[in-house]
Amino acid sequence: MGAPSPRRSRVDSSVDLIGDILLGDSSKKKLLHIRRPAGQPLVDDWDCLESMVRTFEAHCGPLGQYGMKHTRAFANMCNAALDHNHMAKAASKACHYLLIIILIDPTTTAK
């Protein structure tokens, strides 16, 4: 299997960098990948999840079908009651940073 497409790498890098900005060290970033016990819904507040995804897309571009794999990370942000405004600021910083990296060197995939 070949390397992921630049768009997929950009989506992955964006979500990863947002996690770095919001949560810092790797032990806290584990929050993004937690699976809830069987029988529990993915998220407690579906409006929050929709808002997180829309916020990401407003700053970073569409998730697309591939990017939906990151829905759990956004759901976990909601379940942990992370502030929506902090997520918006983190998405803005992360995706503008990655855009600058790509503009400087278009051959990079930002990972």
C-alpha positions as CSV (number, residue, x, y, z in Angstrom):
1,M,0.0,0.0,0.0
2,G,1.4,3.4,-1.0
3,A,1.8,6.6,1.0
4,P,-1.4,8.4,1.9
5,S,-2.6,11.2,-0.4
6,P,-1.5,14.7,0.5
7,R,-5.1,15.6,1.4
8,R,-5.4,12.6,3.8
9,S,-2.1,13.5,5.4
10,R,-3.2,17.1,5.8
11,V,-6.5,16.0,7.5
12,D,-4.5,13.6,9.8
13,S,-1.9,16.3,10.6
14,S,-4.6,18.9,11.3
15,V,-6.4,16.7,13.8
16,D,-3.1,15.7,15.4
17,L,-1.9,19.3,15.7
18,I,-5.3,20.4,17.2
19,G,-4.8,17.7,19.8
20,D,-1.3,18.9,20.6
21,I,-2.6,22.5,21.0
22,L,-5.6,21.6,23.1
23,L,-4.1,18.8,25.2
24,G,-0.3,19.2,25.1
25,D,1.5,16.1,26.2
26,S,0.9,12.6,24.8
27,S,-0.7,11.2,28.0
28,K,-3.5,13.8,27.7
29,K,-3.8,13.2,23.9
30,K,-4.9,9.6,24.7
31,L,-8.3,11.2,25.4
32,L,-8.9,11.6,21.7
33,H,-8.8,7.8,21.1
34,I,-10.8,6.5,24.0
35,R,-13.5,4.0,23.1
36,R,-16.6,4.1,25.3
37,P,-18.0,0.8,26.7
38,A,-20.4,-1.2,24.6
39,G,-23.9,0.1,24.7
40,Q,-22.9,3.7,25.3
41,P,-23.4,6.2,22.5
42,L,-20.3,7.7,20.8
43,V,-21.1,11.1,22.3
44,D,-23.4,12.5,24.9
45,D,-24.1,15.8,23.1
46,W,-24.7,15.3,19.4
47,D,-25.1,19.1,18.9
48,C,-21.6,19.5,20.3
49,L,-20.2,16.9,17.9
50,E,-21.8,18.6,15.0
51,S,-20.5,21.9,16.1
52,M,-16.9,20.5,16.5
53,V,-17.0,19.0,13.0
54,R,-18.3,22.2,11.5
55,T,-15.7,24.2,13.3
56,F,-12.9,21.9,12.1
57,E,-14.3,22.2,8.5
58,A,-14.5,26.0,8.7
59,H,-10.9,26.3,9.6
60,C,-9.3,23.2,8.0
61,G,-11.6,22.3,5.0
62,P,-13.9,19.3,4.6
63,L,-13.3,16.1,6.5
64,G,-14.6,14.1,3.7
65,Q,-15.4,10.4,4.0
66,Y,-11.7,9.6,4.9
67,G,-11.7,12.2,7.6
68,M,-14.8,10.8,9.3
69,K,-12.4,8.4,11.0
70,H,-11.5,11.3,13.3
71,T,-15.2,11.7,14.5
72,R,-14.3,9.8,17.7
73,A,-11.6,12.4,18.5
74,F,-14.2,15.2,18.2
75,A,-16.8,13.2,20.1
76,N,-14.3,12.7,22.9
77,M,-13.6,16.4,23.0
78,C,-17.3,16.9,23.6
79,N,-17.5,14.1,26.2
80,A,-14.6,15.7,28.1
81,A,-16.4,19.1,27.9
82,L,-13.5,20.8,26.1
83,D,-14.5,24.4,25.4
84,H,-15.8,24.9,21.8
85,N,-14.0,28.3,21.6
86,H,-10.7,26.7,22.5
87,M,-11.2,24.1,19.8
88,A,-12.0,26.8,17.3
89,K,-8.8,28.7,18.2
90,A,-6.8,25.5,18.1
91,A,-8.2,24.5,14.7
92,S,-7.4,28.0,13.4
93,K,-3.8,27.9,14.6
94,A,-3.2,24.3,13.4
95,C,-4.6,24.7,10.0
96,H,-3.2,28.1,9.3
97,Y,0.2,26.8,10.4
98,L,-0.1,23.7,8.1
99,L,-1.2,25.9,5.2
100,I,2.0,28.1,5.7
101,I,4.1,24.9,5.7
102,I,2.6,23.7,2.5
103,L,2.9,27.2,0.8
104,I,6.6,27.3,1.8
105,D,7.2,23.7,0.5
106,P,4.4,22.3,-1.7
107,T,6.0,18.9,-1.7
108,T,5.5,18.4,2.0
109,T,2.6,16.5,3.5
110,A,3.0,18.3,6.8
111,K,3.7,15.1,8.7
